[in-house]
Amino acid sequence: MGALIFVLTTPQRWLGVQRKARFAGTLTAAAQPKESGTKITFLMKKIEAIIRLSRFDKVRDALAEIGVNFFTLSEVKGFGLQRGEKLVYRGSVYDSDYIARLRLDILCEADKVEAILKAISSAGRTGEVGDGKIAVYDIEQVVRIRTNEVGASAI
């Protein structure tokens, strides 16, 4: 099997002018997708999980048990089925229009996805509305800036 070449046509905006740019390149061996029949599966994935602030320590510990020690953490605000939260400050109850949550971004190899999903969902579950969401995305290529490593070794 030869090298896969991807040609993408993407509209890009530069100084207010709409342009079309063409990119042609070959993926490195570490990032090259596998072909299984008609479906292409990528070797690297990005897992994005929105969890409760109160469950972060349990989720972090569950991820550490399966060997995931590196991820990006962001504080996010959202609006969901809960329609905001009631906050108590010095005895007064305040209604907020948003729900404060944490977003974890984890880059991993495709074979570790199921274990990570199981760890996050079991440690983050309270059984109530607002426990969060998990999304999994394909990653075409990752480059570590410091060493110029590419693919799974850059994670």
N, C-alpha and C positions, 0 to 999 in steps of 0.2 A: 504494500500500500504506500503510495507516495505521500508527500506532504500536503496537508490541506491548506488551501489558499482561500481566504475570506475577502471578498470585495464588498465593502459597505458604502452605501450612498446615504449620507446624512445631511439634512439641512442644518447649517450653522449660521449664527448671526454674528457679524463682526462689524462694528461701527455702524450699526443700524442697517446694514446691507445683507439681504438674504443671499447666501451662497450655497453651492453644493460642493462638498469635498469628497474625494474618493481616497480610500485607504486600502492598500493591498499589502498583505504581509503574511508571513507564515508563523504559526504558533510554535513556541518552543516545545520540545518533547515532554517536559514536565506539565505543561498546560494544555497539551493537545487533547481534544475530546475523543472519547471512544465511540466508535460506530457499532451499534448493535441493531442489526436489521435496518429499519428506516429511522430509528430514534438515535439522536446524538446525546450522550451523557457526558457531562463535564467532570473532571477529576477533583475540582475544588468547589466549595460551596460557601455562601455567606448566610449565617443564621441571624435573624433580627428578632429579638424577643422583647416585648413590652410587659413588664412585671410590676407588681406592687412594691412600694418602697419597703414595706414591713417584711417582705419575703426575700429581700436581696441577700442577706447573710446565709440563709438556707440554700438559695440557688448557687451562690458562690462556692459554698462548701461542697455541694453536690457535683458541681463542675470540676472542682479540684480533685475529688475522688476518682474521676474518670480521666484525669490528666489534662484538663483544659485550664490552664493558669493565666492565659492572656486573652483579653477581650477589651473592647472599647465600651465605656459606660457614659451615658448621657442622661441628664434629667430632662424629661419631656412633660408636656401638659396636653391633655386631650379632652374630648367630650364624647361620652359614650352612653350606654344604656343607663348608667347611674344618674345622669343629669346633674353632675357636680357633686361635691361633698360638703358636709357640714363640719366646720372647724370650730373647736372650742378654744378660746383664748381668754384667760383670766375670768372664767365663769360665763362669758358671753358666747353665744352661738352665732357663727357667721356662715352664711351660705356662699360657697364659691362656685363660679360658673364652669370651672375646669376640674379635671382630675389629675393630680400629680402622679407620675409614674417614672420608672427607669427604663431606658432602652439599652439592651446589651447587643453589641455587634460582634459576632464571632466568625472568624475565617477558619475553615478547617478542610480536611480532605473528605471526599465524598463518603468514604466508608465509616467515618465517625459520626455522621449526621444522626442516625437513629439513636445512638447512645446519648448524644447531647440533647436531642429532643425529649427523650425519656427523663433525663436528669432535670431539665428545666421544668417540664410539666409536672413532674411528681413533687419537686421541692417548692414550686410556685403556686400550687393549687390550694385554695382555701375552700372551694366548693360554693363560693358566692359569686354574684355578678361582679365583673370587673377584675377578674384574675389576670387578664391580659391576653395577648396574641403572640404567635410565633410564625414567622415567615422564613422560607428557605429560597435562596436565589442561586443561580449558576454564576460562577466566577470564571471568566475566560483566562485571566492572567493576573499574577501578583508579582510585584517587584519590590525587593527590599532596597531602599535608597542607599543605605550605608555601604552595603557590599555588592550591590547589583545582582544579587541572587534572584532567580525567577522561579515561578511555579510553587510547588508544595514546600520546597526548602526555604522559601521566603516567609512562610507563615510563622 
